[in-house]
Amino acid sequence: MTDPAVKSGPVRGRLSFLTRARATRPGQIFGVPGQGSTRLLSLASVLGILFVWWLVTWAGWVKPLFLPSPGAVLNKFIDVWTNGFTNTPFLEHVGVSAARVFGAFVMACAIGIPLGIAMGMNPIVRGLFDPPLEFYRPIPPLAYLPLMIIWFGIGETSKVLLIFLSVLAPVTLGARSGVKSAAIEQIHAAYSFGATRWQVMVHIILPSALPEILTAMRIGIGFGWTTLVAAEMVAATSGVGYMVLTASQFLQTSTVVMGIIVIAVIAYGFDLFMRFVERKLVPWKGRM
């Protein structure tokens, strides 16, 4: 009788390529997790989702009231682009929403990044600001939306402030966490050469914290777009979130889906821009 181990030898040899370490190509870094391009897979993923969407609606498995076809959404986009929505041009809706989100985002970064760095470097600042940040951070924006209306009215202030608060916490906590990325050996070496505390912060701590700060900014802008619809619930007459909410009241599902896609495309475009900035400012990220 043939020994099973002998039989499995050739099989194991033919399948050894699955467990064998693959040689790196020129310019690649050995052992870096996630190394490699994913563009083709991402494109295939998007096309696959579109195909499933088209198939479900074409076969009639879901009624158009609940899920319109891709063609219906595209036609609605063309219609809104041409004729506007509620007598307001489409680009004006997009511009108003973008101004609210990015205005709040800039204010949150201008306040949150220095505050986070100060919290990471100074225990007194951390002790003062950590409790209020951790207190309101997990609260959904819809929970304190009525309070914003009572305090600041139904104008732009309450809308921008609501988005600002949703962005501030992740940006601040990301900057605080980034301060811990600085190597203590570099800090001690800088002090031994006579560097001041300010020089250590600018030349060592801030560059070390920059990768986490940029990641926190990407997360923060996502929270900002997520809060947009809640912010535009308050007596808004324009904006993509207002367009989605108004269309939902009249069961215009194609307009709702179109607005959701517009918000996603704008947010994803900014995320790609932040990835480009990240590659330029912190090219060492993931290589050390």
Secondary structure, 3 states (H helix, E strand, C coil): CCCHHHHHHHHHHHCHHHCCCCCCCCCCCCCCCCCCCCHHHHHHHHHHHHHHHHHHHHCCCCCCCCCCCHHHHHHHHHHHHHHCECCECHHHHHHHHHHHHHHHHHHHHHHHHHHHHHHHHCHHHHHHHHHHHHHHCCCCHHHHHHHHHHHHCCCHHHHHHHHHHHHHHHHHHHHHHHHCCCCHHHHHHHHHCCCCHHHHHHHHHHHHHHHHHHHHHHHHHHHHHHHHHHHCCCCCCCCHHHHHHHHHHCCCHHHHHHHHHHHHHHHHHHHHHHHHHHHHHCCCCCCC
